[in-house]
Amino acid sequence: MSGFATLSSLAQAAHEGGSYLARAARMMVGVPDYGQYLAHMRREHPETEPLSYEEFFKNRMQSRYGGGRAGCC
């Protein structure tokens, strides 16, 4: 294996690892991943038009935090 091929493989692995860590971090803090949503929609619901980014973000925030007042106050 040439040095370039090894370096290229390492760079690809680092990129994939970094992408995985970034997705994991976004999930932990609750930031929705629009790219993952689009991939899911293409794969599982190709006949349905996906939400725009703004609609998706609003939907995820509504789902996470609800609408209106919470609790007793």
C-alpha positions as CSV (number, residue, x, y, z in Angstrom):
1,M,0.0,0.0,0.0
2,S,1.4,3.4,-0.9
3,G,1.9,6.2,1.6
4,F,-0.7,8.3,-0.1
5,A,-3.3,5.5,0.1
6,T,-2.7,5.1,3.8
7,L,-2.8,8.8,4.4
8,S,-6.0,9.0,2.4
9,S,-7.6,6.2,4.4
10,L,-6.6,7.8,7.6
11,A,-8.1,11.2,6.5
12,Q,-11.3,9.5,5.5
13,A,-11.5,7.7,8.8
14,A,-10.9,10.9,10.7
15,H,-13.6,12.7,8.7
16,E,-16.1,10.0,9.4
17,G,-15.2,9.8,13.1
18,G,-15.5,13.6,13.3
19,S,-18.9,13.5,11.6
20,Y,-20.1,10.8,14.0
21,L,-19.0,12.8,17.0
22,A,-20.6,16.0,15.7
23,R,-23.9,14.1,15.2
24,A,-23.7,12.5,18.7
25,A,-23.0,15.9,20.3
26,R,-25.9,17.5,18.5
27,M,-28.2,14.7,19.7
28,M,-27.0,15.1,23.3
29,V,-27.9,18.8,23.4
30,G,-31.0,18.4,21.4
31,V,-30.1,20.2,18.2
32,P,-32.1,18.6,15.3
33,D,-30.2,17.2,12.4
34,Y,-31.9,18.3,9.2
35,G,-29.6,16.2,7.0
36,Q,-30.5,13.0,8.8
37,Y,-34.2,14.0,8.5
38,L,-33.8,14.5,4.7
39,A,-32.0,11.2,4.3
40,H,-34.8,9.4,6.3
41,M,-37.5,11.1,4.2
42,R,-35.8,10.1,0.9
43,R,-35.4,6.5,2.1
44,E,-38.6,5.9,3.9
45,H,-41.1,8.3,2.5
46,P,-40.1,9.2,-1.1
47,E,-43.6,10.2,-2.0
48,T,-43.8,12.8,0.7
49,E,-42.3,16.3,0.3
50,P,-40.0,17.0,3.3
51,L,-40.4,20.0,5.5
52,S,-38.3,23.1,4.8
53,Y,-35.5,23.7,7.2
54,E,-37.5,26.4,9.0
55,E,-40.6,24.1,9.3
56,F,-38.4,21.2,10.5
57,F,-36.7,23.3,13.1
58,K,-40.0,24.8,14.4
59,N,-41.5,21.3,14.5
60,R,-38.6,19.8,16.5
61,M,-38.6,22.7,18.9
62,Q,-42.4,22.4,19.4
63,S,-42.0,18.7,19.9
64,R,-39.2,19.1,22.5
65,Y,-40.4,22.1,24.4
66,G,-44.2,22.0,23.7
67,G,-46.3,25.0,23.0
68,G,-47.9,27.3,25.5
69,R,-47.3,27.4,29.2
70,A,-46.1,24.4,31.2
71,G,-46.6,23.6,34.9
72,C,-48.6,25.6,37.3
73,C,-47.2,29.1,36.7
